[in-house]
């Protein structure tokens, strides 16, 4: 089984569900917004999710850069699914807050959104993410995810 060493916490994170990977992939595919944006899963491990997206002019702002809302949407999903990898079978996650900083214009041919868990708790999980355009960091995010009981 793969485990992810959280850099900030110095401890290993393990999923609480033997079917975590299939469950996360299915949940991701159920999000129509990710399909609309052309976002795909590039890598998934306990406590870490990497998403990718090709440039699409339909999601730009008036200067031709990928819109901040598009970047934030994909980065929020990377962070949320990173937290979801560690949830028990009867739990899902919802974003309760996030903060984004934009470091440079979102211009490039390929975008990458990396989300990782800083601390996974029973109710709240703290995550962080970084968005890249052609390998250059363009945005960071810190997000808090709340565990909710699956209906």
C-alpha positions as CSV (number, residue, x, y, z in Angstrom):
1,X,0.0,0.0,0.0
2,X,1.3,3.5,-0.9
3,X,1.6,6.0,1.9
4,X,2.4,9.7,1.7
5,X,4.8,11.4,4.2
6,X,3.4,14.8,5.0
7,X,6.3,17.2,4.9
8,X,4.9,19.6,7.5
9,X,3.9,16.9,9.9
10,X,6.7,14.4,9.4
11,X,4.3,11.5,9.8
12,X,2.8,8.9,7.4
13,X,-0.8,9.1,6.3
14,X,-2.8,6.0,5.6
15,X,-6.3,5.7,4.2
16,X,-9.1,4.5,6.4
17,X,-10.8,2.8,3.5
18,X,-9.4,-0.1,1.5
19,X,-11.2,1.1,-1.6
20,X,-10.0,4.7,-1.3
21,X,-8.5,5.0,-4.7
22,X,-11.5,3.7,-6.7
23,X,-13.8,5.7,-4.6
24,X,-11.9,8.9,-5.2
25,X,-11.6,8.3,-8.9
26,X,-15.4,7.7,-9.1
27,X,-16.1,10.8,-7.1
28,X,-13.9,12.9,-9.3
29,X,-15.5,11.6,-12.5
30,X,-18.9,12.4,-11.1
31,X,-18.0,16.1,-11.0
32,X,-19.3,17.5,-14.3
33,X,-17.3,20.7,-13.8
34,X,-14.0,18.8,-14.0
35,X,-15.1,17.3,-17.3
36,X,-16.2,20.6,-18.6
37,X,-12.9,22.2,-17.8
38,X,-10.9,19.2,-19.2
39,X,-9.3,18.4,-15.9
40,X,-8.0,14.9,-15.4
41,X,-6.3,13.0,-12.6
42,X,-2.6,12.7,-13.2
43,X,-1.6,11.1,-9.9
44,X,-3.3,10.0,-6.7
45,X,-1.9,8.7,-3.4
46,X,-3.0,8.7,0.2
47,X,-3.1,12.4,1.2
48,X,-2.1,13.7,-2.3
49,X,-3.9,14.3,-5.6
50,X,-2.4,15.9,-8.8
51,X,-4.8,17.1,-11.5
52,X,-3.9,18.3,-15.0
53,X,-5.6,20.5,-17.5
54,X,-4.7,21.7,-21.0
55,X,-5.1,25.4,-21.9
56,X,-8.6,26.3,-23.2
57,X,-9.3,29.8,-24.3
58,X,-13.0,29.3,-23.2
59,X,-11.8,29.6,-19.6
60,X,-9.7,32.8,-19.8
61,X,-10.3,36.3,-18.6
62,X,-10.0,39.5,-20.6
63,X,-6.2,39.4,-20.8
64,X,-6.1,35.9,-22.1
65,X,-4.9,34.3,-18.9
66,X,-6.7,31.3,-17.4
67,X,-9.3,32.9,-15.1
68,X,-8.6,32.9,-11.4
69,X,-11.9,31.2,-10.8
70,X,-10.9,28.3,-13.1
71,X,-7.5,28.0,-11.3
72,X,-9.2,28.1,-7.9
73,X,-11.9,25.5,-8.9
74,X,-9.3,23.0,-10.0
75,X,-7.0,23.6,-7.1
76,X,-9.9,23.3,-4.6
77,X,-10.7,19.9,-6.2
78,X,-7.1,18.8,-5.8
79,X,-7.1,19.7,-2.2
80,X,-10.5,18.3,-1.5
81,X,-9.7,14.9,-3.1
82,X,-6.4,14.8,-1.3
83,X,-8.4,15.0,2.0
84,X,-11.0,12.5,0.6
85,X,-8.3,9.8,0.1
86,X,-7.9,9.6,3.8
87,X,-11.7,9.4,4.7
88,X,-13.4,6.3,6.1
89,X,-16.1,4.7,3.9
90,X,-18.9,6.5,5.6
91,X,-17.4,10.0,5.1
92,X,-17.0,12.5,2.3
93,X,-15.6,16.1,2.4
94,X,-16.8,19.6,1.7
95,X,-14.7,22.7,1.5
96,X,-15.4,25.1,4.4
97,X,-12.9,27.7,3.6
98,X,-9.9,28.5,1.4
99,X,-7.4,31.2,0.7
100,X,-5.6,31.6,-2.6
101,X,-2.6,33.7,-3.5
102,X,-1.9,34.3,-7.2
103,X,1.9,34.4,-7.8
104,X,2.0,35.1,-11.6
105,X,-0.3,35.2,-14.6
106,X,-1.9,31.9,-15.4
107,X,-0.6,31.5,-18.9
108,X,0.7,28.4,-20.6
109,X,-0.2,25.3,-22.5
110,X,-0.5,22.9,-19.6
111,X,-1.7,23.4,-16.0
112,X,-1.0,21.2,-13.0
113,X,-2.8,21.3,-9.7
114,X,-1.2,19.6,-6.7
115,X,-3.2,19.1,-3.5
116,X,-1.9,17.6,-0.3
117,X,-3.1,17.0,3.3
118,X,-1.2,18.9,6.0
119,X,-3.3,17.4,8.8
120,X,-6.2,15.0,8.6
121,X,-8.7,15.2,11.5
122,X,-11.9,13.4,12.4
123,X,-13.9,16.5,11.5
124,X,-11.6,19.0,9.8
125,X,-8.6,18.5,7.5
126,X,-6.2,21.1,6.5
127,X,-4.8,21.0,3.0
128,X,-2.5,23.0,0.8
129,X,-2.2,23.2,-2.9
130,X,-0.1,24.7,-5.7
131,X,-1.1,25.4,-9.3
132,X,1.5,25.4,-12.1
133,X,1.5,26.7,-15.7
134,X,4.1,25.0,-17.8
135,X,6.0,24.1,-14.6
136,X,5.9,27.6,-13.1
137,X,4.0,28.1,-9.8
138,X,1.1,30.5,-10.4
139,X,-1.0,30.0,-7.3
140,X,-1.0,28.6,-3.8
141,X,-4.0,27.6,-1.7
142,X,-4.6,26.7,1.9
143,X,-8.0,25.0,2.4
144,X,-10.0,23.4,5.2
145,X,-12.2,20.4,4.4
146,X,-15.0,19.2,6.7
147,X,-15.8,15.5,6.9
148,X,-19.5,14.9,6.4
149,X,-21.4,11.6,6.8
150,X,-22.3,9.9,3.5
151,X,-26.1,9.8,3.0
